[in-house]
């Protein structure tokens, strides 16, 4: 592998710095700009070599043993730290999605919800452009879906600037490419926790689901703290509330000083959407934290990772 991935717990929290657009990002074809965005995490959060990254992702997915999920999965929570830490947990989410896709239940469009580690902004910024490229290749952006989400919703708009160098959403992309290669993407960063913003985005997803079969992935790690026991206890309570679809209780426990999920806004939107679609439970597939697998991090910096999927009731799965 040409690049070195720093194997320290601190890598999970590194703030993505802004970076200029890469040469060749806009290609001209018949005088029509074809805009290809680039996932900038290669060599930092995941390998930048295609073969190495593909092997890593496929091994994480293959190692995850999940029971068959009854009902179509319409939402998920997947972690976004450096793959050596969170990748094995994300593998559980995408193994469940892969198994459904193999049975003919693949979504048309995957909506990835993230946030900015560099600070908040107004509303929801949707990645513009025609495609996004990771080391695994290009994946088409669903421009029609993005336009529908932004239509008549002042909080939702097309803007690449917050995405440039932000890893929370893009770290999901190589996993999506591996299990849903024919899907299109909407990549969204939620910049605030205002009810108006969250309600508009959830409502937009409900409208989008009437036009397309969609899967909404909320990208989030769990509590970050030096105290291993505190992280473990807090995360277990949070996952119980997630499983019980207690979105408001999660929001009531969350604050900037108590970030039970760093991507709380993404999770709130995804769970509101899932509930409006008829989902009655979240299924926790796996939980680990960095202190479980890297005991040397205890007392230093411990981060929790959860894998959760949200299926429609079996009777509604055909929707």
N, C-alpha and C positions, 0 to 999 in steps of 0.2 A: 504494500500500500504506500503510495507516494507521500501522502500527508500523514502527519502524526496527530492522533486524537489524544488530547490531554486527559489522562485517566485520573481525574480528581473530582471529588464531589462538587467543588466550586464551579466546575464547568456547567453544571446544571442551571446555574443562575447568572451566567455571564450575560450582560446586556448586549444585544446585537447593535453594532454601530452602523450608522448610515453609510452607504457605499455608492459610488457612481454607477450608472448603468454600464454594463459590459459592452465592449466593442462588438458590433454585429447584432445587437439586441433588436434593432429595427431593420428588417430586410425589405427591400423593395421588390414587389412582384407585380408586373403590369401597372406600375405607377401607383399601386395601392399598398400602403404601409402594412406589413405583417409584423405585429408587435409580439415578441417573445420575451417574457419575463424570466428571470433566472433565480432558482432557489440558491441562496448564497451561503447555506450552511455546510456545504461539502468541505471536508477537511477540518471542520470545527465541531459540528454536532453529529455528523455521520461521515463515512468515507466519501471521498470525492472520485473514487475509481468505480466505474460501472460494475465490473465483475465482483469486486469486494463488497460493495454496497448491496448488490442483488443477493449475494450469498448470505450476508448477514441478516437481511430482512427475511429471506425465505427460511433461514434456520430458526429465527425467532417464532415465525408463524408455525412451522412444522413442530416445534417443541411444545407449543401450547395445546393442552388437552382440554377441550370444552365439550360439555354435553350439548346435544342438539337443541337449538333454541326454537321453541314453538311460536309461530307468528312471525311476520316479516319485521326485520329490524329496521326501524326508521330513525333511530338516534343512537349516539354512543358518546362515552367519555373516554378519551385516550390521552396518555401523558406525552409530554413534548421535550423532555430533557435530552442530554446526550444519550445516544442509542445504547452505549455500554451500560447505562443505568436504567433507562426507562424502556428500551426496546423490547426486552423480554415480556414486559407487562402489556405494551401495545400489541404485541403478537397475539394475545388472547382476543382482543377486540377484532383484529383482522382475520384471525382463524375462524371466528364465528361468522363474519361477513363472507369470507371465502366459501365456507360450506353452504351458505344460502345461495350464493351466486352460482355454485356448481349445480344447484337444483333449479336453475332458471329464475332466480329471484334477485337478480342484480339490479341496482338502481340505474336510472338514466343519468342522474346528476348527483354528485356528492358536494354538499355544502360544508366547508370547513370553517368553523368559527374560532378565532383566536383573539388576541389582544396585544397591545404594545407594551413591552418591558421598558421602553424609554419614556413613558409618561402618557397621560390621557389626552384625548382630543374629543371633539364633538361628534356624536353619532357613530355611524358604522361606515367604514371605508371599504368598498369592494375593489378588489384588484381588477384593473382594466387590462386590456390587451387581448390577444388571440390565443395564447398558449403560455404555459410555464414549463421551463426546462429544469430538470434535476439531473444528477449523473445517470439516472436510468432512462433519460430521454424526455421528449416533449409530451405534455398532456394538454388537451384542448381546454380552454376556458369557455364556459357556457355563457356567451354574451347575451343571449335571449333571456336566460334566467336572471342574470344580473340586472338587465333592463326592467324586467318585471318587478324585481324586489325594490328597485329604486323609484319606480313609477308612483307618483303621488304620495311619497313618503319622505318628507323633508329631512329626516334623520339619516337616511340611507343614500349614499352617493358613490360614484366611481372616483377613486383617488389612489394612485399607486404610492404616493410619498410615504405614508405610514408603514407600508409593507417592505420598503427598501432596507433590508438588513434585519428584519424582524423574523424570528424563528418559530414563534408559537404555532402559527398555522402551517407554515411550510414544512415543518418536521413531520407532518402527517403524510405529505405527498408521496414519498417513496413507498410507503405502505399501501396507499391507495393504488398507485401504479402497479404494484405487484399483484393485487387481488382483483382489481376492477379496471383492467387496462382499456376497456372500451367506454368507460364513463367520461363525462365532462365534469369540470370543476367550477365551483364558485368559491373564492377565497375571500373571507371577510374578517376584518379586525374591528372589534367593538371597543370604542374609545372611552365610554363612560358607563355609569351604572344607573342612569336616570330611567325611571319607569317608562317615560315616553319613548326613549330609544329602544328599550328591551321589548316593549309592547309592539312597536312598529315592526321590528325585525321578526318577532314571533308571528305577527299577523301576515307579514310578507311571505314567510315560509309556508303558512297554511294555504295562502293563495297559490303559491308555486306548486304545492303538492296536488292541487286540483288539475294542473296541466302536465306534470311530469311525475314519475316515480323517483322520489328523492331520499337520500340518506343524509342526516345532519350529524356531523362529528364535532363535538365540543372539545377543544384541545386545552388540557389543564393538568398541572401537577397539583399535589395536595399540600398539606402544611409544611412549612420550612422552619426548622428550629434546631438548636443544638441538642435539645433534650429528647432523646430517643423515646422514652416512655410517654412523654407528652404528645409527640407526633403520632405514636401508635394509638393511644387512647382517643385523641381528637379525630383522627382519620376514621376510626371504626364508627364513631358516632355520626360523622358526616356521611359515611357510606350507608348507614342504616336509614338516614333521612333521604338519601338519594333513592334507595331501593323502594321506600314508601312513597315516593313522588312528593315529598314535602318541600317544594321549592321555596315557599315563603319562610319556612323555618330555617332553611339554609341561608337565605338572604338575611334573616334577622341575626344569625350568628356571625355573619361575615362582616368584616370591616378592614380598613387598610392596616390596622394594627393587629388584626386576627384573620389572616387570609387562609381560611380553611381550604379554599381552592384559589389558586392564583388567577385562574380563568373563570371566576364566579359569574361574570356577565355572560360569557359564552354558555356556561352550563344552565343558567337561568333561562336564556332564550331557547336552548335546545329542549329543556324539560317542559317549558310552556307549550312549545310546538307539539311535543310528543303527547302531552296531556290533551290538547285540543284535538288531536287525531284519534284519541281513544286509548292511548297507552295507559296501563294501570300499574305498572311496576318497572323498576330498573333491576336488571339482573347483574349482580356483581360477579364477574368471572374470575378476578384475581386482584390481590392487593399485596404489595411489598413496599418497603421503604429502603432508602440507601443504607440505613443502619442494619437492616436484616442481612444484606448481601455484602456489605463493606463495613464490618464492625468498627474499623478504625475511624469511621466518620462520627460515631457516637460521641457526644460532647463537643463536637466541632460544628458540623452542619448536616442535618438529617432532612431528607425530602421524601414525601410520600407519593406513591404512584398507584392509581386505581384504574381498572379496566371494567367498564360497565356498558351494557347494551340495553336498549329500550325497544321491545317488540310490541307490535299491535297484537291484541287478542287474536287467537287463531281464527275466529269467525270473521275477523275484519282484515285478515292478512292479504286478501286479494285486492284491497283498495289501492 
